[in-house]
Amino acid sequence: MTKMLTAAATAALTVAFATEAMATEWNVSLWGKRRAFTEHVEKLAELVSEKTNGEFTLNLSYGGLSKNTENLDGISIGAFEMAQFCAGYHADKNPSITVLELPFLGVDSLETEVELSQAVYAHPAVQEDLARWNATLLMPSPMPQYNIVGLGDAPKSLEDFEGLQVRATGGIGEAMSAVGAVPTSMSASEVRQAMDSGVIKAASFAPHAHMSFGTVENATWWTTNLDPGTVNCPVVVNTDALDDLSDEHREALLGSVDEALDHYITYYNDETMAKWGPLLDDKGIEQVTFDDAALEQFRERVAGPAATAWVEENSARGLPAQELLDLVQGKLAEGS
């Protein structure tokens, strides 16, 4: 009897250790707080846990693992297994995907932004670019076109942007420079303090970020239709960690991306945008709409020169820059 109990106990311990060995936990570096921008990561964590009966979990950390501008560095050394970052925070580290941040590309929906990003992420040169950081691109964080909130007198024409100090990164910063504004690059979490202290007078964000980071609290105006572009903020995973996953866990992760992105888009359209208009009205923020002639002037002044400069700069880096730009423009032409 004792021998039978011992054998049973041994078997139970073996199963317990085997189960423990099968369990996988990944740390995920985000920033700010839970918001529309992170809903696909939240959904991904939920789906992965469900599909693996809790054996594979994603532990989401909002700022506890790294600064948002250093998430790609953390991925490269395996400090955590998954992270979100924005290409414009460090264009020199991920030049290939900054093609998606060029101003006035003409992206008109979150669905198009997803398709375009995924096409670029699949390009071998882009994968090689991110591989320098031991990073595999998992999914985009699609955002609508940025617009600007500001303090003081609202701009009534493009000339009124002359000398305006505005938080704007990547291609949006280039667009602001073209109309005489003074763009400043800073992480999202620094913007509210910079506005309150007078370091900047305006900030470019998508609506969810204007709400999440408080730039609308003291703002007096908002541009409804400048639409100079957006930023590209992928979610990446550490390539070694991805390779080390069991087939089951890898399939649970990769097979959940589309559903997570669908959830994100629905949430952004149905929750975030539904709140944005009423919030502007409640706060008495003046909504500035520019006429078609002014917008066309803006695009002509910015889009072509920015694309040409991007191709020249990144061809010199050894990237197939014209090929990447052609890919983007071709995909957009297919959908028009």
N, C-alpha and C positions, 0 to 999 in steps of 0.2 A: 504493500500500500504506500509506504514511504517512497519507494522508488518510483511508483506511478505518479505521485504528487510532485516529486522532484522533476520528472520528465515533463509533466504538464506545465510546471512553473517555468522550466527552461524554455519550453516552446512559447509560452506567453511573453517571456522577456525577449526572445528572439523576434517575435512579431512586433513588440513595442519598439525595439531598437530599429528594426527595419522601417517601421512607419515614421519614426523620427528622422531617419536618414533620408527618407523620401520627401520630407517637408522642405519647402523652399521659401525663403523670405527675401524679398528685394527691397532695398531702400530707394525712395524716389525723391529727388530734390526739386521742389517747387519754390515759389515765393509769394509774398503778399498774404492773401487769404483765399479760401474757396470762393470761386466766382465763375462766371461764364467761361472765362479763359481756361479754366482747369476742369471743366465738367467732363470732358472726354477722358481725362486721366482718372477721375473719380469713378466714372462708369467702367473703365477698363479694369480697375482694381476689383470692382464688384463682380464683373463677369468672370474674371480669372479665378477668383475665390469660389464662385458658384460651380464653375466647370470642373474644378479639381477637388471639390468637397473640402475646401479649406487647406489643401496641401500646398498650394502656391499662393502666397499673399504678397501684395504690394503695400508697403508702409509709406504713406504719403507724408512728407515733411514740408511745411510751409516756412522755409527760411532757416530751419534748424540744422541743415547739413552744409550749406554753402551760400555765398552771395550769388545772386542771379547772374552776375557777369562772370562768374567763375565756375558755372555748372559744367561747361564743356571740359574744363581742366580736371574737375573732379571725376568725370566719366573716364578721362584718359588714364588716370591712375587707379581706377577701380575703387574710389572712395565711396561710391554708391553705384547702383546698377542701372538706374534710369533717371533722366532729368529732362527738364524743359528749358529752352533758352531762346533768345531772339538773335537772329543773324546780325542785325544792326548794332548789337552791343559790342561786337568784336569782328568786324568785317574781314580783317586780316586772317582770322582763324578759320573762317568758313566762306571764302570768297565766292565759291561756286553757287551757293544758294542765295547770294545777295542779288542775283538776277531777278529774283521774285520780289525784290524791294524797289525795283526801278520805278520812277514816278510815271503816272498816267498810263499804266499798262492796259487799262480798260476792263479790269475784272469787275463783274457786276453782281456777283452772288457768292455766298459762302460755298455753295456746291461747286462752282467754277474754281474757287480758290483751292478747294481740296483736290480736284482733278489736276489742276495745273501743278500744284506742289508735288503730288505723287508722281507725275510724269518727270519732273526735274529730279526728284529724289532717286528715281530708278536709273538715271543716266550713269554710266560707268565712271565718268570723270567726277561726278558729285560723290559717288560712293567712295571713290579713292581719296577725295579731298577730306571727307569725314573720317576715313580710316586712319588718317594721321593721328587722330585723337582716340583711336580704338573705339570709335562710335559707329553704330548702325542706326540709320534713320528709321524710325518706327511709324510716325504719323505727324501730320501738320496740326497746327492750332489755327484754323481758318478764322480770319477776322475781316469785318467789312472795311471799306475805305475809311481812313482817318479823317477827322476834321478837328477844328481848333476851338478851344474855349480861351477866353482872355479877360483881362481886367482893363478898366478904363473905357475910353471911347471906342466904339465898334468901328472896324474898317468898312468903308463904304465902296472902296475901289481897291484894285491891286496895289496902287501907289501908296495906299494908306498902311501897307505892311512895311514900308521903308523904316529900317532901324528897330523894328519890333523884336525883342528878345524872346525867342520861342523854343520850347523843348521840342526838338524834332530830330529823329535819327534817320540814317540811311538815305534812301531816295527822297523821302519827305523833307529831310534837311536840305537836300540839293534844290528841291522845288522852292522852299522858303528863301534860300539864298538868291534864287533867280528873280524874286520880286523884292529884293532888298532887305529882307528880314535877317536877323542874326540868330541862326540855329545853334542850339546847345544840346549836346548829347549827355543824357544822364539816365540812370535806371529809373523805372517807374516809381519805386518807393521813395525816391528823393524829390519828386516833382512838387508835391503839395507844399513842402517846406520851402522850396525854392520860390514858389509863387507867393507864399505868405510873406517871405522876407524881401521880396522885390528883386531877387536875382533874375527872374524871368517874369514876363508879363502875360505869357500865353503858353499853352501846351497842346500838342497834337496827340490824340489818342483815338481809339475806337470807343464807342459809347460805354461799354462795360467798364473800361479802365477809368474813364472820367468819373464814373460813379464809385468804383472801388477805391480809387486813390484820392477822392475828395476834391478834385479840381473844380467841380461845379459849385462847391460850397460858397465861394466868394466871387465867382465869375459873373461878369455882366453881359457877355455876348458869346455867341456860338455860330460858326459857319456851317450852314446846312449842306452845301453842295460843292465845296472846293474839291473834295475827293482826290487829293494828290497822290494817293497810293496807300499802301499798308505795310506792315512789317511781317516777316516770316519767322515764326517761332516753332520750330519742330520739337517733338519729343524724341529723344534718342535713348538707346540702350548701350551698355558696355558690351562690346562684341564678344569678349571672352565669356561673360556671364550668359549671354544668349546661347553661345555654343555649348555651354555646360548644362543647359537645361535638358531634361528628359524629353523625348519626343512628345509625350502627352502634354507636358507643361509648355513646351514651345508652341504646340498647336493651340493650346488654350489662350496663350498670349496673342499670337499672330492672327488667330482666327476670330479674335474679339475686336480687332481694330475698326472694321467697317461699322459694326453696331455702335461702338463708342463714338465714332464720328457722327453717325446719324443722330444719336442722342444729343451731342453737342449742338448740332445745327438746329434741331428742334428747340432746344433750350434757349439758344441765343435769339432765335426769331420770336418765340412765343413768350419768353420771360423777359429778357433784357430789353429788346426793342419796344415791347409793350409798355415798359415803365419809363423809357427815355423821354418821350414827348411830354407826358404829364409832369415829369420832374422839371423840365425846362420851364414849363408854364407855371408851376408852383413857385419856382424861385424867381420868376420874373426876368429870366434871361432873354435878352434880345436875340432873335434868330436872324442871321444875316444871309441872304441869298443873292448870289451874283448872277448877272445875266449871261446869256449864251456867248455874247461877243467877248466878254471879259474872260470867261473860262477857256474859250478857244485861243485867246491871246496867251493865256497862262500855259496851256498845253504846248503851243508852238514854241514858246520861249524855253521850255524845260525838257520835254520828252525826248526829242531827237538828240540834242547835245548830251543829255545824261546817258542815253544808250550808247552813243558813240564813244564817250569817255570810258564807260564801263567796259566795253569790248577792248579798247586799247590797253587799259590798265591790266585787265585780267588775261589778255593774250600774252602780255609781257611776263605774267606769272607762270605761263606754261599751260593755262587752261584753254580748252576749246571754246573760247568765250562767244564767238560768233555763232557757233553751233548751238550753244545753250540759249542764246537770245532767239535764234531762229526757232528752236523748239518751243519756247514760250509763245512767241508771236504766232507760230503755226497752230498751236493748240487753241489759242484764243480765236483765230480766224475760223477754225472748224466749228466753233460754237456760235459764231455771229450770224 
